[in-house]
Amino acid sequence: LLESARKTGVLEVAVDGDAGTLEITEGNLTAARYGDDVGDAALGAIFGMQEGNFAFRPAPAGTPNLAGSIDAILA
């Protein structure tokens, strides 16, 4: 949905006091952070969550630490 809408912002995710962020730039997943992890390690931790809360907020693009489209990263 974020990719097709070409949104830019931060998807904040949280569960049991732990929090992470996924940065989206014009619909592309460009950065992930979770605790001390960044990039692929953070992405794995976030996608490994079994449950949690999330919220998207529009924000300027940050510094990328991932490359490729959401589909390519998830493949």
C-alpha positions in Angstrom: 0.0 0.0 0.0 2.8 2.5 0.9 4.7 1.5 -2.2 1.8 2.1 -4.6 0.9 5.3 -2.9 4.5 6.5 -3.1 4.4 7.7 0.5 7.4 9.2 2.4 7.6 8.8 6.1 8.2 6.5 9.1 6.3 3.4 10.0 6.8 3.0 13.8 6.3 -0.4 15.3 6.2 -1.4 18.9 5.6 -4.5 21.1 6.2 -5.0 24.8 8.3 -1.9 25.2 10.5 -2.6 22.2 10.3 -0.2 19.3 11.5 0.0 15.7 11.1 2.1 12.6 10.8 1.5 8.9 11.6 4.5 6.8 9.7 4.7 3.5 10.8 7.2 0.7 8.5 7.6 -2.2 7.1 4.1 -1.5 10.5 2.4 -1.2 11.7 0.9 2.0 15.0 2.7 2.6 15.9 2.2 6.3 15.2 0.0 9.3 16.1 0.5 12.9 15.3 -1.7 15.9 17.1 -1.3 19.2 20.8 -1.3 18.4 20.2 -3.0 15.0 20.1 -1.2 11.7 19.5 -2.3 8.1 18.9 -6.0 7.4 19.3 -7.1 11.0 16.7 -4.6 12.1 14.4 -5.6 9.3 14.6 -9.2 10.4 13.8 -8.3 14.0 10.8 -6.2 13.0 9.5 -8.8 10.5 10.0 -11.5 13.2 7.5 -9.8 15.5 4.4 -11.9 16.1 2.2 -9.0 17.2 2.5 -5.3 17.9 1.2 -1.8 17.2 2.2 0.4 14.3 1.6 3.9 13.1 2.7 5.7 9.9 3.6 9.4 10.1 4.7 11.5 7.2 8.3 12.7 7.6 11.2 13.8 5.5 13.5 11.1 4.0 16.3 10.0 6.3 19.7 8.3 5.6 19.1 5.0 3.8 20.5 1.7 5.1 18.6 -0.6 2.8 18.5 -0.8 -1.0 15.8 -2.0 -3.4 12.0 -2.0 -3.6 9.9 -3.5 -0.9 9.2 -6.5 -3.1 12.9 -7.1 -3.7 13.8 -6.8 -0.1 11.0 -9.2 1.0 12.0 -11.8 -1.7 
